[in-house]
Amino acid sequence: SEGTAATVRRSMALDVVNAMRDDGVLISTTGANEDSLKVRPPLVCQAEHVDLFLAAMERALVKVAG
């Protein structure tokens, strides 16, 4: 059902948020179901910061995917 799917998406989003936090990158959830990710605070960054963020996101997604 949609309620179950929304719960799973919200749980996965929170798992990614926590994994990113453990890696030193702050993001949070947003949206009506808290199942979307947002970078916080909004950043002005350089290319190397983007590389660090993407590497942390990849590690978080691999961790959450199991």
C-alpha positions in Angstrom: 0.0 0.0 0.0 1.0 3.6 -0.4 1.2 4.1 3.4 3.7 1.2 3.7 5.7 2.5 0.7 5.9 6.0 2.2 7.1 4.5 5.5 9.8 2.6 3.8 10.9 5.7 1.8 10.9 7.8 5.0 13.0 5.2 6.8 15.5 4.9 4.0 15.8 8.7 3.8 16.5 8.9 7.6 19.1 6.1 7.2 20.9 8.1 4.5 20.7 11.3 6.7 22.3 9.4 9.6 25.0 7.7 7.5 25.9 11.1 6.0 26.0 12.7 9.5 28.3 9.9 10.6 30.5 10.8 7.6 30.5 14.5 8.7 28.0 15.8 6.1 24.8 17.4 7.3 21.6 16.8 5.3 18.0 16.4 6.4 14.7 15.1 5.2 12.0 17.3 3.8 8.7 17.0 2.0 5.2 15.9 3.1 6.4 12.4 3.8 9.9 13.4 5.0 11.2 11.1 2.2 13.3 13.6 0.2 16.8 14.8 1.1 18.0 18.3 1.3 21.4 19.8 2.0 21.5 22.0 5.0 22.5 24.7 5.5 22.5 25.9 1.9 26.1 26.0 0.9 28.4 28.0 -1.3 31.1 25.5 -2.1 34.0 24.7 -4.3 34.5 21.7 -6.6 36.4 19.7 -4.0 33.5 20.2 -1.6 31.2 18.7 -4.2 33.5 15.8 -4.6 33.5 15.2 -0.8 29.7 15.4 -0.7 29.3 13.0 -3.5 31.7 10.5 -2.1 29.9 10.6 1.3 26.5 10.2 -0.5 27.8 7.2 -2.4 29.0 5.6 0.9 25.7 6.3 2.6 23.7 4.8 -0.3 25.8 1.7 -0.4 25.4 1.3 3.4 21.6 1.8 3.3 21.2 -0.5 0.3 23.0 -3.2 2.3 
